[in-house]
Amino acid sequence: MAHINQNFLKLPGGYLFPEIGRRVRAFSAENPPKSLIRLGIGDVTQPLAPAVIEAMHKAVEEMGRKETFRGYCEETCCAYDFLRFAIRDSYKAAGVEIADDEIFVSDGAKSDCGSIGDIFGLDNVVAVCDPVYPVYVDTNAMAGRAGDYDGEKWTDLIYLPCTAENGFFPALPEGKVPDLIYICSPNNPTGAAATREQLQMWVDYANAHGSVILYDSAYEAFITEPGIPHSIFEIEGAKTCAIEFRSFSKTAGFTGTRCAYTVIPKALVRDGASLNALWSRRQGTKFNGVAYVTQRAAEATFTAEGQKQIKETIAFYLNNAKVIKEGLSAAGLNVYGGVNAPYIWARTPEGVSSWDFFDVLLKKACVVTTPGAGFGPSGEGYIRLTAFGDADATVEAVERIKDIL
Ligand SMILES: *Cc1c(COP(=O)(O)O)cnc(C)c1O
């Protein structure tokens, strides 16, 4: 008889988004509302840039001719040189030297963050920030590194609280030393972006203890403040202790197009083995690359025209973020994020829980948000709003919230 991976049975059922959906449906059925405005979505809504579409059309035509047709990609790391070189050059322009064979192109940062555990032993101690992007937690639970779920936390994970009190950046842990440390900056869900000093502290810690930092910078393109690092590799010593995940999803609206990349420096060695070589072996075995058309689309985001267009879209989202942040602050809430990220993280009024505040905003303002408690115990007392909506609807949602507070 075949046996299942018992760790899957320990996973709590998908709770957050199904529960939000249930409450929204129940409310809409009872009181057909004036239009519901969704500020809970974590997906982009603006179309792909014209430069990207043009590159895709051209690539499709190439696929239709025998002379230019492409099958399996035979080039390094399952990615075409044109894309890896463009990524390498974009790092270089930002002052970071990355070799092209340190760049692995994939179909998503979610898959890479989730699969990276393949190259690490099951006995590693894992630390996650709290609140957290659930992928880091659930994939380690599936692998058996998280222990058991006690209704609030996993018994074997180290939770690093990120709250207003510590500026939403984790302090170094006191007891047990983690081997794998997930850091997401700019952060989903808090919208906080780590400073150079904060990242240096973790890089020094990881180098001192032989830990590895798994750095998710899916939102780096949203950084507006000068001096905030876009890459962990801007930090002295990071190449011997960090892996970086980036994605075209939020940067260029590729959530439905699918392209991302992971950087593993060749200087990153554990147990005498190169993690770059292990990941290359893992990808070569379990992955056959990203569609040629998609890689051409991703390449187009690095051209002058592509850069201009994707920056306009990011500016559009960041303007929504500003509207939300200023509006909710004016309404008396304590509001964080929204400057270097498309997420706004708002403190609920004194004594009101995340889910209760979610219900108030849904029922009185017809605005859908995301309760912070859904991202981990330290998210209790906060709600997340996103800047991915339409501009008019965002203004309207903020007006409605102001009216009821
Ligand atoms: C959206 C998001 C990603 C991107 O995932 P893709 O699979 O590349 O679409 C990665 N990390 C975080 C924290 C995200 O919110």
The ligand as a Gaussian input file, in Angstrom:
#p B3LYP/6-31G(d) Opt

LIG

0 1
 C        3.464000      37.869000      -4.612000
 C        4.616000      37.405000      -3.809000
 C        5.641000      36.659000      -4.404000
 C        5.644000      36.383000      -5.888000
 O        5.336000      35.101000      -6.163000
 P        5.293000      34.593000      -7.692000
 O        5.195000      33.118000      -7.525000
 O        6.569000      35.006000      -8.334000
 O        4.087000      35.188000      -8.342000
 C        6.699000      36.245000      -3.627000
 N        6.764000      36.560000      -2.319000
 C        5.819000      37.301000      -1.714000
 C        5.965000      37.649000      -0.293000
 C        4.707000      37.725000      -2.446000
 O        3.754000      38.436000      -1.840000

